[in-house]
Amino acid sequence: MKIIIFGSKGQLGHELVKQGNRFGFEILPFDLPEVDITDSLQVEQLVSTPPATLVVNAAAYTNVDGAETEKTLALAVNRDGPENIAQSCEKKNIPLIHISTDYVFNGETKRPYTEADLVFPLGVYGHSKSEGEKKIRLQIKRHIIIRTSWLYGVYGHNFVKTMLKLAEKNSRLKVVSDQFGSPTSAADLAETVLTIGRQIQNSIKIDWGTYHYCGLGTATWHLFAEKIFQIAKQYTPLKIETVEPIKTDEYPTPAKRPMYSVLDCSRIEQKLGIHPKPWEESLHETIARMMKKEG
């Protein structure tokens, strides 16, 4: 099975390439500068030759705050790029798996969001990802959109790496404690994507459409940070001693975040047989890998 991966250099893309071989797939990785998904001709040429069995779009503009001032770029990458990929896949009858985000929701509910809930993004980033979802649904029938949340991993920039770096030099940190979500390991998400790829390869009947996948359980950024430090101290000394909880209002950012963006993953369990792992377990596995990589 040949899988084209757009965004192969990102934190999820790295994991898809790494794990693809374990699944026995032939991975065709692409990223900037060799291909720009906002260029429809480039995308069409790449998808057409060599022919692939599946296309995965892990490419995205992910700077949530930066999107507020770079709206044109965010929309080009997160809306127009997915539309280009979907059009090309539909022409070649190739299914598409696309990664989206919990930030398509406004966070005003107090229960996990289902795929049937109406989207209402608060910022440009969430809006651009929501628009990308719409374009895919219009352009291609055989698609799967996976919304995920609070993604982190061994590669790329993410909250876990930022916290570990700060903990090396600071004994005290302040972290927001009134935003709720579910930390998700890039390695787990990659395994989920490739598992769906195997189901497609084996001609298992797929219910196409939108799914939620994230780490099992709920956390705040403050709890997430505390758990990061607790685990990391088992591997390396850290200067950090105190993590002070603060309110969102005490840490203003250019983009407004949803206060509650926990995702209900029951549909992906029922329809595709994929069961998320507890986020704490996956965090431990990721930090262990990080420490081994650095060592």
C-alpha positions in Angstrom: 0.0 0.0 0.0 1.4 3.4 -1.0 0.5 6.3 1.2 1.2 9.9 0.3 1.8 12.1 3.4 1.6 15.8 3.2 3.2 17.6 6.1 5.8 14.8 6.6 8.2 17.0 8.6 5.7 18.0 11.3 5.3 16.3 14.7 2.5 14.0 13.3 4.2 13.6 9.9 7.4 12.3 11.5 5.4 9.7 13.4 3.5 8.6 10.3 6.7 8.1 8.3 8.4 6.3 11.2 5.5 4.0 11.9 4.5 3.5 8.3 7.3 1.0 7.7 6.2 -1.0 10.8 2.7 -1.3 9.2 4.4 -2.5 6.0 3.3 0.5 4.0 5.3 2.3 1.3 5.4 5.9 2.6 5.8 8.8 0.1 6.6 11.8 2.4 6.2 15.4 1.1 6.5 18.8 2.8 7.8 22.2 2.0 9.8 23.1 0.0 9.3 20.2 -2.4 5.5 20.7 -2.5 3.2 23.5 -1.4 -0.3 22.3 -0.8 -1.7 25.8 -1.7 -0.5 25.3 -5.2 -3.3 23.2 -6.9 -1.1 22.2 -9.9 1.7 20.9 -7.7 -0.7 18.9 -5.6 -2.4 17.4 -8.7 0.8 16.4 -10.3 2.1 14.8 -7.1 -1.1 12.9 -6.4 -1.3 11.7 -10.0 2.2 10.2 -10.2 3.0 7.8 -8.7 -0.5 6.5 -8.0 -1.2 6.0 -4.3 -3.7 3.9 -2.3 -4.3 6.6 0.3 -3.4 10.3 0.9 -3.0 11.7 4.4 -3.0 15.4 5.0 -1.0 16.3 8.1 0.0 19.6 6.8 -1.4 22.7 8.5 -0.8 26.2 9.7 -0.8 25.6 13.5 0.3 28.9 15.0 -2.9 29.7 16.9 -1.9 33.2 17.9 0.0 34.0 14.7 -3.1 33.2 12.6 -4.7 36.3 14.1 -2.3 38.5 12.1 -1.6 36.0 9.3 -5.2 35.3 8.3 -4.5 35.0 4.6 -1.7 32.5 5.1 -3.7 30.5 7.6 -6.7 30.2 5.3 -4.5 29.4 2.3 -2.9 26.4 4.2 -5.8 25.2 6.3 -8.7 25.8 3.8 -7.3 26.0 0.3 -4.7 23.4 0.7 -7.1 20.7 1.9 -9.5 21.6 -1.0 -6.7 21.2 -3.5 -5.8 17.8 -2.0 -9.4 16.6 -1.9 -10.0 17.7 -5.6 -6.9 15.8 -6.7 -7.8 12.7 -4.7 -11.4 12.6 -6.0 -10.1 12.8 -9.6 -7.9 9.7 -9.0 -10.5 8.0 -6.7 -8.0 7.9 -3.8 -9.4 8.2 -0.3 -8.2 11.0 2.0 -7.5 11.2 5.7 -7.3 14.8 7.0 -6.4 16.0 10.4 -8.4 18.8 12.1 -8.8 20.3 15.5 -10.8 20.7 18.7 -10.5 24.5 18.1 -13.4 24.3 15.7 -15.6 24.5 18.8 -16.2 27.5 21.1 -15.8 25.6 24.3 -19.0 26.8 26.0 -20.3 23.3 26.6 -19.5 21.3 29.7 -19.6 17.8 28.1 -17.4 16.2 25.5 -18.1 17.4 22.0 -19.5 14.8 19.5 -19.1 14.9 15.7 -22.7 16.0 15.5 -22.2 19.2 17.5 -22.2 22.5 15.6 -18.8 24.1 15.1 -18.3 27.7 16.2 -14.6 28.6 16.2 -13.4 31.5 18.3 -10.3 32.5 16.3 -8.8 32.6 12.9 -7.0 29.3 13.3 -10.2 27.4 14.3 -12.1 29.1 11.5 -9.5 28.2 8.9 -9.6 24.5 10.0 -13.4 24.5 10.0 -13.4 25.9 6.5 -10.9 23.2 5.4 -13.3 20.5 6.7 -16.2 22.1 4.7 -14.1 22.1 1.5 -13.2 18.4 1.9 -16.8 17.4 2.5 -17.8 19.2 -0.7 -15.0 17.8 -2.9 -14.6 14.1 -2.0 -16.9 11.4 -0.8 -14.3 8.9 0.5 -12.8 11.0 3.2 -12.1 10.8 6.9 -11.6 13.9 9.0 -10.0 13.3 12.4 -10.4 16.0 14.9 -7.8 15.9 17.6 -6.6 18.0 20.6 -3.6 19.3 22.5 -1.2 17.4 20.2 2.4 16.7 21.4 5.2 14.4 20.5 8.9 13.7 20.2 9.3 15.9 17.1 8.4 19.5 16.4 7.2 22.3 18.7 4.7 21.5 21.3 3.6 22.2 24.9 5.6 19.3 26.4 8.8 20.4 24.9 8.2 24.0 25.9 7.5 23.1 29.5 10.5 20.9 29.8 12.7 23.7 28.4 11.3 26.2 30.9 11.6 23.7 33.8 15.4 23.4 33.2 15.9 27.1 34.1 12.9 28.1 36.3 12.0 27.0 39.8 8.5 28.5 39.5 6.0 28.6 36.6 2.5 29.9 36.1 0.2 27.8 34.0 -3.5 28.2 33.0 -5.8 26.0 35.1 -9.3 26.8 33.7 -9.0 25.5 30.2 -10.0 21.8 29.8 -9.0 19.4 27.0 -7.4 16.0 26.3 -3.6 15.8 25.6 -3.0 13.6 22.6 0.2 11.8 21.6 1.3 12.2 18.0 2.5 8.6 18.1 -1.0 7.4 19.1 -2.6 9.6 16.4 -0.3 8.3 13.8 -1.1 4.7 14.8 -4.8 5.5 14.5 -4.4 7.0 11.0 -2.3 4.0 9.8 -4.8 1.5 11.4 -7.5 3.2 9.4 -5.2 2.9 6.4 -4.9 -0.9 6.9 -8.7 -1.1 7.1 -9.0 0.6 3.8 -6.3 -1.6 2.4 -8.2 -4.7 3.5 -11.4 -3.4 1.9 -13.1 -3.3 5.2 -16.4 -1.3 4.9 -15.6 2.2 6.1 -18.1 4.7 7.4 -16.6 7.8 5.8 -16.9 11.2 7.5 -15.8 12.9 10.6 -14.3 11.3 13.8 -12.8 12.5 17.0 -9.6 11.0 18.4 -7.7 12.3 21.5 -6.1 10.9 24.6 -8.5 9.3 27.1 -9.4 11.6 30.0 -9.5 15.3 30.8 -6.8 17.7 31.9 -6.1 21.4 32.3 -2.9 22.9 31.0 -1.8 23.2 34.7 -2.5 19.5 35.4 -0.8 18.6 32.1 2.3 20.6 33.1 2.5 19.0 36.6 2.3 15.6 35.1 5.0 16.4 32.5 7.4 17.5 35.3 6.5 14.5 37.6 7.4 12.1 34.8 10.4 13.9 33.5 12.0 14.0 36.9 12.3 10.3 36.8 14.7 10.7 33.9 16.5 14.0 34.5 17.0 16.6 37.2 14.8 19.7 36.7 14.9 23.1 38.4 11.1 23.4 38.6 9.6 23.2 42.1 6.3 25.0 41.9 3.6 25.2 39.2 1.2 27.9 40.1 -2.4 27.7 38.7 -3.7 30.9 37.1 -6.8 31.9 35.2 -7.0 32.5 31.5 -7.5 36.2 32.1 -4.1 36.4 33.8 -2.4 35.1 30.7 -3.9 37.0 27.8 -3.1 35.8 24.2 -3.9 37.3 20.8 -6.3 34.4 20.0 -9.1 33.3 22.3 -9.1 29.6 23.2 -12.1 27.4 23.9 -12.4 26.9 27.7 -13.6 23.3 27.3 -12.7 21.3 24.2 -12.8 17.7 25.4 -13.8 15.4 22.5 -16.1 12.4 22.6 -14.3 9.5 20.9 -17.1 7.0 21.1 -17.8 7.1 17.4 -14.3 6.0 16.4 -14.5 3.2 18.9 -17.8 2.0 17.7 -17.3 2.4 13.9 -13.6 1.7 13.5 -12.7 -0.3 16.6 -10.1 2.2 17.7 -9.7 2.8 21.5 -7.8 5.8 22.8 -5.2 5.2 25.6 -5.2 7.2 28.8 -3.4 10.5 28.2 -1.1 10.0 31.2 0.1 6.6 29.9 0.9 8.0 26.4 2.7 11.0 28.0 5.0 8.8 30.0 5.8 6.8 26.8 6.6 10.0 24.9 8.8 11.6 27.6 10.7 8.3 27.9 11.3 8.5 24.1 12.4 12.1 24.3 14.9 11.4 27.0 16.3 8.4 25.1 16.5 10.5 22.0 18.4 13.3 23.8 20.6 10.7 25.5 
